[in-house]
Amino acid sequence: MSSLLDDWVQHKVISSRPPHDLSKDGPLRFALYARTSTEDFQDPVSSCGWQREAARILVGGWGVIVAEFVDIGYSRRLPWTDRPQSAALLTALADPDRGWDAIVVGEYERAFSGDQLTQLLPFLQSNDVQLWLPEAGGPVDPDNPVHQALMLLLGGQSQREVLRARYRVLAAMRTQAADQGRFLGGRPPYGYRLVDAGPHPNRAHARWGRRLHRLDADPATAPHVRWMFAQRLAGVSVAGIARMLNGRGTPCPSSVDRERNPHRSGQMWTLRTVAAILGNPRYTGRQVWNRQSAGTANLAVRGWNTPQEWVISTKRSHPALVSDDDFVTAQSIRAARATQNGSRRVYLLAGLL
């Protein structure tokens, strides 16, 4: 639609309704806030489009949308100050020449979770800015008992939706990893590569061309992993293995996969890298899931789960680079340090305290 025709339509809509009781002289100018949680599984254009349409229907007759703030790839669990576009919107509130009078969202769940709106409303009031919601039928009135109850209901519902979706997804991934040994995404471990594993079991996804993947031994790097386990079983320390790998000129994981490791030098092996490989059960040929966890609202902060929380497939799903027995034995080995005369001392309490 041309800008001229769009202006005519907006004028006809505004003139067809009486002005809202809370409006200023002339139509209100609105800033739209929209959010798309995932860029890979949602179309940002379509998602923002229906949110914009819902907002236009809400404010039609009382104003027009003159600015847009759209976050893509950020969870609703993040506070507004931690999302780039919502943070920019909050910053713009302090500018008297911001160019808009009120904020409108197309759906509560797109913008808020839990008590986020309750915490935000006082800040909006202090800047004399209204917040319009479709669920409220217009501007939110913090002093209205009905609106107060509605905000509590919507906040709890939004949080419940996140928790329910999270539970269903995690339960499904647990089953797929343990019972099916399915590769659930991410980068392949050093020593492996991804190969095609057939069409997706979901018929709709299969019709769209989605396919499964599985791990297969990488001819270039798998021998290095087998050598590392052999050295560890021979009693070589983790640091010693790292030194030997660097001395042999063996390419480290970040040098093999530079595309996903631009932040690393890719020049040498470290003790931590070697220890991570020697402690990864996926080299036994079984799929492993839930080694890492994002247990906080800040999705950028991740921690390592304990081995008791890992999900390991009951059957082998890809070629093993080390046997079960050798892997378990490698976890219990502690390299003994050589003394000045070349002998080695064995301490009975080593590793226990």
Secondary structure by P-SEA (a helix, b strand, c coil): ccaaaaaaaaaaaaaaccccccccccbbbbbbbbbbcccccccaaaaaaaaaaaaaaaacccccccbbbbbccccccccccccaaaaaaaaacccccccccccccccccccccccccccaaaaaaaacbbbbbcccccccccccaaaaaaaaaaaaaaaaaaaaaaaaaaaaaaaaaacccccccccccccbbbbbccccccaaaaaaccbbbbbccccccaaaaaaaaaaaaacccaaaaaaaaaaaccccccccccccccccccccccaaaaaaaaacccccccccccccccccccccbbbbbccccbbbbccccccccccaaaaaaaaabbbbbbccccbbbbbcccccc
